[in-house]
Amino acid sequence: MQPLAHLLIDGQLGPLSNECANYGIFSLQSLLEWVEQLPYGRNSHRNHSLVLAEEKGTCSTKNALIKAVAHEQGWHNVHLFIGFFLMDAEFDSRLKPILQKNELAFIPEAHCFLEINEQFVDVSGLNEKRKKIDFKFLKTIEINADQINSFKQDLHKKFIKKYATQLAVDLNQIWTIRETCIEAFSK
């Protein structure tokens, strides 16, 4: 297994790789570090190519950018996943007042992450100490970088709808509560 710092980015192999080279990012390790330190925030459009230009991103766009560059480079050891879990106050203490106000123990949520050399990697920057075990994924699905738009959102809404029914909460209401939770831990 080649160390990540030795996986060099050839700017000639694709537009994202070229953009990385323009930013002075020449290895997978430096790309991971650079993306992770960027602020967590939504891009103007749900598109991984905007992470570099807008210097921010979400779990979807940041991790998808890494996968897209890996695809351009032909690195087959980098995989992008969407994982489904139940987000509660244990996940992030800033959610406790929101969940309590809405009389919920959790919010069903989706999170994108990478597996590189069969190791969990998350460059979202939400919490550098957070590990895969903290998410307590109920299900994971491997996706392509270009599936973070409607494909991911449709899967996410189906997952939330299942729990909305169990919680006797309207899907739109639970989506609004979810947005409030995301805003809380994005700060």
MOJO-V864690 format. One record per backbone hydrogen bond with DSSP energy under -0.5 kcal/mol. NH is the residue of the N-H (numbers start at 1). CO is the residue of the C=O. Records with the same first field share a line. If there is no record, write none. Layout:
NH=CO + CO
This chain:
6=3
7=4
8=6
9=26
10=8
11=9
13=10
14=11
18=14
19=15
20=16
21=17
22=18
23=19 + 20
24=21
25=20
26=24
28=4 + 7
29=4
31=27
32=28
33=29
34=30
35=31
36=32
37=33
38=34 + 35
39=55
41=39 + 57
47=45
50=47
51=48
53=49
54=50
55=51
56=51
57=39
62=58
63=59
64=60
65=61
66=62
67=63
68=64
69=65
70=66
71=67
72=68
73=69
74=70 + 71
75=70
76=74
78=75
79=77 + 115
80=143
81=113
82=141
83=111
84=139
85=109
87=85 + 107
91=88
92=88
95=92
96=93
99=95
100=96
101=97
102=98
103=100
104=99
107=87
109=85
111=83
113=81
114=121
115=79
116=119
117=77
119=116
121=114
130=127
134=131
135=131 + 132
136=132 + 133
138=84
139=84
141=82
143=80
147=144
148=145
152=147
153=149
154=150
155=151
156=152
157=153
158=154
159=155
160=156
161=157
162=158
163=159
164=160
165=161
166=162
167=163
168=164 + 165
169=164
174=170
175=171
176=172
177=173
178=174
179=175
180=176
181=177
182=178
183=179
184=180
185=181
186=182
187=183 + 184
